């Protein structure tokens, strides 16, 4: 039986899984807290974690997705 050629190798899938995990971690960092009529305004919505760290983590995850797609497979 012939071995089929895939566009991605094992390393590409590993990098893709790592980047997906980083993106999920970034979205977890940006989530949380809510404002209701009972509790009033929550000032934690403007903290450094949500405005600076989480977007950088998410964008680095998307950068790794691009890297995992463009990475050459070992032949």
C-alpha positions as CSV (number, residue, x, y, z in Angstrom):
1,X,0.0,0.0,0.0
2,X,1.4,3.4,-1.0
3,X,2.0,6.0,1.7
4,X,-0.1,9.0,1.2
5,X,1.5,12.4,1.1
6,X,-0.1,14.9,3.5
7,X,0.4,18.7,3.2
8,X,1.3,18.8,6.9
9,X,3.8,16.7,8.8
10,X,3.8,15.7,12.5
11,X,5.7,18.8,13.5
12,X,3.1,21.0,11.8
13,X,0.2,19.4,13.7
14,X,2.1,19.8,17.0
15,X,2.8,23.5,16.4
16,X,-0.9,23.9,15.4
17,X,-2.1,22.2,18.6
18,X,0.3,24.4,20.7
19,X,-0.9,27.6,19.0
20,X,-4.6,26.6,19.5
21,X,-3.9,26.1,23.2
22,X,-2.2,29.5,23.5
23,X,-5.2,31.1,21.8
24,X,-7.6,29.4,24.2
25,X,-5.4,30.6,27.1
26,X,-5.6,34.2,25.7
27,X,-9.4,34.1,25.5
28,X,-9.5,32.7,29.1
29,X,-7.4,35.7,30.2
30,X,-9.7,38.2,28.5
31,X,-12.9,36.7,30.0
32,X,-14.4,37.1,33.4
33,X,-16.5,39.5,35.4
34,X,-19.7,41.0,34.4
35,X,-21.7,44.2,35.1
36,X,-25.2,43.9,36.3
37,X,-27.7,46.4,37.7
38,X,-27.3,44.8,41.1
39,X,-23.5,44.9,41.4
40,X,-23.0,48.1,39.4
41,X,-19.9,49.0,37.3
42,X,-16.9,46.6,37.6
43,X,-13.7,48.6,37.2
44,X,-11.7,45.4,36.7
45,X,-12.8,45.4,33.1
46,X,-10.0,47.9,32.4
47,X,-7.1,46.1,34.1
48,X,-3.8,45.3,32.4
49,X,-4.5,41.6,32.0
50,X,-7.5,42.2,29.8
51,X,-6.2,45.2,27.8
52,X,-2.6,44.3,27.3
53,X,-1.6,40.7,28.2
54,X,-4.5,38.8,26.7
55,X,-4.4,40.4,23.3
56,X,-0.6,39.9,23.1
57,X,-1.1,36.2,24.0
58,X,-3.9,35.8,21.4
59,X,-1.9,37.5,18.6
60,X,1.1,35.4,19.4
61,X,-1.1,32.3,19.1
62,X,-2.3,33.4,15.7
63,X,1.3,34.1,14.7
64,X,2.2,30.5,15.7
65,X,-0.7,29.3,13.6
66,X,0.8,31.1,10.6
67,X,4.2,29.6,11.4
68,X,2.8,26.1,11.7
69,X,1.1,26.4,8.3
70,X,4.2,27.8,6.5
71,X,6.7,25.5,8.2
72,X,8.3,23.1,5.8
73,X,7.8,19.4,6.6
74,X,10.7,17.1,6.9
75,X,11.0,14.6,4.1
